[in-house]
Amino acid sequence: MSGSPNRPVRRRTFVLGSAAAAGTAALAGPLALPASAASFGYTDDGSNYVVDTGANLVFKVSKANGDLTSLVYRGTEYQGYGGKNSHVESGLGASTVTIAQSGSTILVSVTYGTLKHYYAARSGENNVYVWTNKADTSVSATRYIVRVKPGLFLNDEPDSYTYAPTTVEAADVFAKPDGQTRSKHYSKLRVVDYDYIGWSTGGVGLWMVRSNHEKASGGPFYRSLLRHQSADGGGLYEILYYGENQTEAQRFGLQGPYVIAFTDGGAPSSSLYHGNLTTSWADSLGISGYVAASGRGRVAGVGISGRDTAYAYTVGLANSAAQYWGSARASDGYFSLTGVLPGTYTLTVFKGELAVHTTSVTVTAGGTTTLNSIAIASSNDPSNASAIWRIGNWDGTPSGFKNADLMTYAHPSDVRAASWTGNVVVGSGTETSAFPCCLWKDVNSGIIVYFKLTAAQAAAAHTLRIGVTTAYANGRPQVVVNDTWTSAVPSPPTQPSTRSLTVGSYRGNNHTFIYSVPASAWLTDTSAYNTLKIYVASGSGSSSFLSAGTSVDAVDLLT
């Protein structure tokens, strides 16, 4: 589970695809004219600009709307399924499209209202560099999808295979006859977990290398569509703003480059990994919103004290214009964030996915802002509070709870899910794994936690805390102790308004509900189990797994 103890959170290479044997039938496909190593340049076929990289890749861009209409690598056409092109959103519509060559670079520029979009090719490279500059909400979301012909790659990530006979939810979650669920939403990964996604046959690799997401929204732990396959073909996504389960307002400005990269089966070059936003060859291309390396700064931290060494720590910067993040070194908490646009940011230190420290930093062009060692106050980490008992631990995720890992790549109704009902006994050793990661009003509201108290503990009032990571339809916990004391219904915290728990995401706005339980609520018989019933309160939502719900970070009773 992402954010789990002993599992580092870091930028890492993640191949979302298994290599198959070279020469597989997946290489079969319609042929097109191969590229020539000596043919770098472009032509106009009347409907498209045809760009030859001078390596093994030829691609076409529609002069009418800026769609990518062809991707031919080593003579095989990879673009297209269901009669659809590759494009921003589902296609921009009538646009102004121009092309220019500057030395060893060709740039195709697309203007659609206030949105500007770019494709670049470099002589001798099998890459398409892509930028998107979105200035306002005239285009609702920001995604680029590469649509890949069926039969070219094996289906090696079945949870995102979207062709199944039964619709479970909306028009994008499906079930197979065996009860396993499938959806394009089920990526498993947070943005911080991958550098690229794609497929490899062993002889050909097709990859989407993500950008640094500086103008995206949702931070390092956001989950969204990455890729999917169906009977009609496959899709590779770069999601820069998607309206589902968003925790932040949309940012505007230039995103990229993200890179469509072909290889001879191996991983794409690490030189492409979200560090090329300010690549020097692009400095003079005239891309709208582009800021070169000389116009950016750096933030460096000497270290972070007060960390729980069982967890990985991430440092993030965010303001309304941009976001950045990086890992804190496990040994001492040192961190360095480079390529940062000038401005004042909120710096947040995350234990797992839980914010445990914030401060303000200002970044200047060409400068380094150096921070002395950051000390996380003991009170900022709720795990430091002395507890009579605790279920789970405070890390901003449902890690360790029942079905927690599965819910990042399956629907709650999936046959692989353990029962969502069942009670929990503190001291059993299984209290966390028995506690469901999500609670819904229609499914398992009223779960019971059994626990014993000593005479001294039963004679005192105590604070009960329930931490949640997100909620759907304003779901929030109301508690009943020993069927005699009932809490008030708490006010709902601010959470995303769209689906979350059913589309592979537990990430929202972490919130702690606090209940002051009087001594009169406890049983005085120390041999008897006290009962804590946790209900989901809300008048919103519909039914079943779309009834009001919430996901859980930790539950504890403080001394």
N, C-alpha and C positions, 0 to 999 in steps of 0.2 A: 504494500500500500504506500503510495507516495506520502512523504512526510513521516514515515514510521521511524521508531527508534532504530539506530544503527544502520539506517539506509541513507547515505548522503544525498543531499539535494545539490545538483551541480549541472552545469552545462555539459552535455555529453553527446557523443555520437550515438544515434539510435537508428538502426536499420529496421524500418517497418516493412519487412519482407524477407523471405527465405530464398536462398539461392537454389535454383534447380539445375539439373545437369545441362551442360551446354549441348546445343543441337536438339533441344526439345521442340515439340510441335508448336510450343508457344511462340517460336520465332517466325512461324508461317504468317504470311499476310500479303496483301497486294503490293506489287512493286512499283517504285517510282524511280526517276532518274537519280542515280547516286551523285553525291557531292564529289567534287574534285579538289584535291589539295591546293591546286593552283587557281581556283575559281572564286576567290573571295570577292564579293560584290553583290549588287542587287540588280534586278530587272523588274519591269512592269508588264504583267500579262493581261492588262486591261481591267481586271477585277481585283487583283492583289499585287502588293509588293512582294517579290520573291527574293528572299535573302539567302545567299549561299555563304556559309561561314568559312569556306575554304578548308574545312576538316571533313567530317562525315555527316554534317547536318545541313539540311535545307528547310527553311520554314517560310510560310506565307502569312501575310497580314492583309485582311480585307481593307480595301480602300474606302469602302462604304461605311463600316462601323467599327473598325479596329479589332475585330475578332481574329484570333489565330486560327486559320482555316486548314493548315497543313503542317505536320511535323514529320519529316522524312529523315530517318537515321539509317545509314548504310543500306539505302534502297528500299526500306520498309516504311510504309505510312503508319504512324502511331496515332494521329489525331482523329478524334471523332467517334461518337456513338449516338445512335438514335437521331441521326441527322443534325446533331448540334455541334457547334464549334467550341473552342476554348475561349474564355472571355472573362471580363469583370462582371460580377453578378450573373445574371442570365442573359447578358448581352446589353450593350449600351444603346443601340439604335443609331440613327444617322449621325455621323461624326465627321469632323475634319481630320484627315489622315495625311501626314507628310512624311518624307524620308530624306535623310541626308547622310553622306559618308564623310568622316573626318579621319584621314589616315587609316589606321587599322580598326576603326570602330564605325559601325553603321547604327544609326538611331532612327527608329520609327516613332513618330509622335502622334498621339490621338487626343483630340479635344472634343469633349461632349459636355456642352454647357460649361459649368464651372469646374468640371472634373478633367484632369489631364492624366494621360496614361502613356507609358513608354515601353518599348522593346529595344534592347541593344544586342548587337552581335559583335564579337571580337574575332579577328582573323585567326584561324587555326584552332578555335575552341568549339566544342560541342555543347555550348551553353546558350540559353536565351536569358538575358538579364531583364528583369521587369521592375518598373516603378509605377506606383499609383499615387496621385496627389488629389485628394478629395477635400474640397474647400467648405462644403456645407452638407445639409441633409437632402439635397435634391436627388442624390442616389442613396437609397435607404440604408444599406449595409455596405461593407467593403470586403469582398472576397474575390479571389481569382480561382477559377477552376479549370484544370487541364483535363479534357475529356479524351479518354483513351479507348481505342477500338477493342472490342471483345476478343478473347482467345489469344491475346499476345502474352499475358502473364498468368501464372498460377494464382489461384485464390488462397493465399497463405495467411490471411487475417479474416477468418470466417465470421467473426462477430460484427464486422462492418459490411458483410455481404447483404445487400438490401433486397434480394429477390427471394421472397418466401410467400407461401400461398395465403396466409392469414394476417389481416391487419389487426394489430393490438391497440394502437393508439395513434390518433391523428392520421396522417397519411405517410408516416415516416418510421414507424416501429412495427416490425413484423414478427411472426412466429412460424417456425418450421413444424412439420407434423410431430416431431419428437418433443416439442415444447420449448426448445431453445429459441431465444429471441435474437433479432438482428436489427440493426439500424446504422445508418451512416453517422449517427451521433456517437457511436460507441468506439471511441479512439483509445481509451485507456490512459492517454498521456496528457500531462499538463504542458504548457508552452516551454517551461524550463527543462523538460525532460528530453527534448529532441532537437537535433540540428537539421534533420531532413527526414522525409518520408518517401516511400515509393516502392518499386518492385525491381527484382532482378531475376533473370532466367539463368544466370551463370555466364551468359555470353553477352547479354545486353542489360543495362540498368537504366531505368527512367526514374528520376528523382525530382522532388520539389524541395529545394533548400530554402528554409525560411529566412526572412529578414530579421533584424534585431527587434522588431515590433515597437520601436520607440514612439510611434504615433498610434499604436493599437490601444485597446482598452481591456482591463481585466487583470493586469499584472502577471507575475511569473507563474501563478498557479491556475490560470484560466484554462478551461478545457473546451474544445470545440471540434468541429469537423476537421479531419485530416485527410482521410481517403476512404473510398468505398469501391466495392465491385458489385456488379449485378450481371444478369444474363445479357444485358445490352452493352456492357462495357464497364470502364472504371473511371474514377475521378480522383485527382490529386488537388488538394485545397491549400491555399494560403488565406487564412481567415484573419483579417485585420480589424474588423468590427462586425460583430454578429449580435443581433438583438436578443438572443436567448441567454438567460441567466447572467446578464451583465451586472457587474457591481459598480461600474463607473460610467460617467457620461462619455459620449463619443469624443475622441480627439480628431482633429483635422490637420492636414498637411501631408507632406511627402512620406510615403512608405516605400522602403526598398533600399537596395535591390533584393528581391527574392528571385531565385534562379531555377529555371527548368533545365536540368542537366542530364545529358546522356553519358553513359560510360560503357566500357566493355564488360560490364557485369559487376564491377566493384563499387565501393562507396564513392560518392562524389568527393572531390578534393576538399580538404579542410580549409583551403584558402578561400572557399566560397562562403564559409559559415558566418552569417550575420555580422561580419566585420568589414564588409565591402561597401557599407553605406557611404563611406567617404573615400572609396577607392580612387586613386589619383587619376586614372585614365578617364573617369567620368567628370572630373572637375570642370572641364571646359566645354561640356556638351550643351549647356544652357537648359538643363532640366529644372523645371519650375519647383522652387522650394528647396533645392539642393544646397546643403551647407557642407563645405569642405572641412577636412580635418583641422585646418588652421583656425576655423571658426568655432571649434569645440573645446571642451575642457575635460577635467578629470577630477574624481573624488577618491581619496585614499584614506583608509582607516588603519591606525597603528595596531588596533586589536579590539577585542570585545571581551570583557570580563563578566562574570556572573552567568555564564552559559551552563546549560546542562549538557555534558559531553556525550550523552546518549543520543542526542539529536543533531541534525545538520541545521545550520543557520544560513539564512539568505538575507542580503541587504538590498533594499529597493529604494529607488528614487522615483518620485511622482509629483507632477503638478498638472494643471489643466492642459498643458501643451505637449508633454512628453513623459515617458516612463523608461526606466532602466533597472537592471538588477544584476547581481552576481553573488557567488558563494563566499561565505566567510571561511577562512582557513581553519581546519579542524583543530590544529595545534594551539592557535592563539587568537583566532578571530580576525586576522588581517584580511582586508578586502581592498579591491581596486576596481573602480567603474570608469571606463574610458569612453571617449566619443560622445560626451554629454553636451547637449545644447546649452548655451548660457541661460541662466535663470535661477530662481529660488525654488527649491524643492523640499518636500517633506521626505526625510530619510527614515525608513522603517526597518527595524531589525525583526526578522521572523524566526521564531523557534518552530521548526517544521513549517506550518502555515499560520501560526498564531503570532500576531504582532505583540512584541514584548518591550519595544522601545521605539520612540520617535523623537526626532529633532529636526531642525531646519538647517539647510546648507545652501550656500550660494555658489554658483559655478560661473566662471568667466572664460571667455574665449582665450585659448592658448595657455590657460593657467591650471594649476593643480590645487585643489582645496584639500588640505591635510587635516584630518581629525585626530586628536589625541584619543587614547584608549577609551572606548565607550563602556560605561558600567551599566549593566541591566539591573535596575532596582529589584530587590527581592520581591517586593509587592507587585511588580509588573508581571511576574510569572505565577499564575494561580496554582501551579504544582507545588510551590513553596509553602502554601498554607497547610498547617497541621490539620489532618483529617481523621475522623473516627473510621471512616471507610471511603474508598474512592473506586469508582468503576471507570475504566479507561484512564487516560492521562491527558493533560491539557497540551495539545499540540496543534489545534486548529483543524483537525481531521477526525473522521470516525475510525481511524486505524485501530484494528483489533476487535472491533465490534462485529457482531454476526452479519454476514453478507457484505461487509464493507468493501472488500476488494472487488467482488463480483459486480457491484453496482456502478463501477466505472466502465463496464463493457456489456451490461445486460439490463433488461427491464426487470423491475421487481417481481413480475409474474413469471419469470423464467423458471423452468423446471429445475435448474441447477441451484436455485436459492433454497436455503434452509427455511424452515417454517418461521414466519414473521411473528408468530405468537409464542407463548411460553414465558414462564416467570423466572426470576433471577434470585439466587441466594448468595448474599454476601458472605465471604469466607469459604465458599465452595472451591475456589480456585478457578472456576469457569465463569465468574460473574461478568467479565467483559465479553468473552466469546459467546455467552448466552444472551446478551443484551442486544437487540436489533439495532443496526446502525441508523435506521429510519423509523419514525413513528407516524402513522396516518390515522386520521379520525375514523375512517371506515374500516381499517384493517386490523390495527393492534393497539388502539387507544385503551388505556387502563391497564397496561402492563404492571405487574406487581414485583416490587423488590422487597425481599425478606431480609431482616437483619436483627441482631441482638444488641442490647446496650447493657453496660454495667450499671449498678445502682447509682453511682456518682453521675454517669452520663445521663441516665434517665431523670435525674433530679434537676437538670439544667436545660435552658433553652439552647437551641442550636441553629446554625445557618445551613440551609440546604442550597446547593448550587447546581444548576443544570446548564451546561454549555452547549450551544448549537452552532452549526456551521452555515446553515442556510435554512430557509423555510419556503414552502409553497402555499399560496392562498392564505397567508397570515397565520399558518399553523404555529401554535406556541403551547408550552406545557402548563397545565394546571395540575396541582398535586393534592392528594388526600392522604392523611396519615392516620392509620389505625381506624379508618372509617368514622373518625370523630372530629378531625380538624381538616378543613378545606381551605386552600389558599384562594386568594382573589385571582381572577383571570388577568394575567399581566398584559400590558399594552404590547402590541406587536412591534418589533424593531424593523427598521428599514431593510428590506430584502428585495432581490430581483422579483419582478412581477410575472415572469414567464415560467415555463416548465424548468425543472432542475433535477429533481430526484429520479425522474423516469427517463432522462436523456443522458445519463452517464456522469452527472456532476453533483457533487456535494458542496461545491465552493460557492459561498455567498458572503455575507457579512457576519463574521464571528460575533456571537453575543452571549452574555452570561445572564441567566435569570436567577435571581436571589430571593429566597423565601426564608422568613424568620419564623421558625417553628417553636411555639411555647413549650415549656416543660410539661404542661398539662396534657400535651398530645401523646407523650410516650407511655408505654406500658411499664409498670413498676415491677412486674415479674421478670426477673433477669433471665429466666430459663425460656421465656416465650419470645417468639419472633414478632418484632414490629413489622408493620406493612406500610410501604410507600407505593401508592398507586399514581401512575403518571398518565394523565389524559391529554389528548390534543384538543385544544379549544379553538374554534373559529367558525364563523357562519359562512365562510367562503369555500370555494372549491366545488367539485362535483361529487364523484363517487369513487370508491375503490382506491386505486393508487393515484388518482387525481383528486381525491379529497384532500382537505388541508393536512399538511404534513411538515415534518422537520427532520433534519439529520443531527446526530448527537456527537459532541466532542468529548465530554466527560460529565459524570455525575458524582458529587461527593457531599458528605455531611461533615461539617467542620467541628473541631473541638471547641 
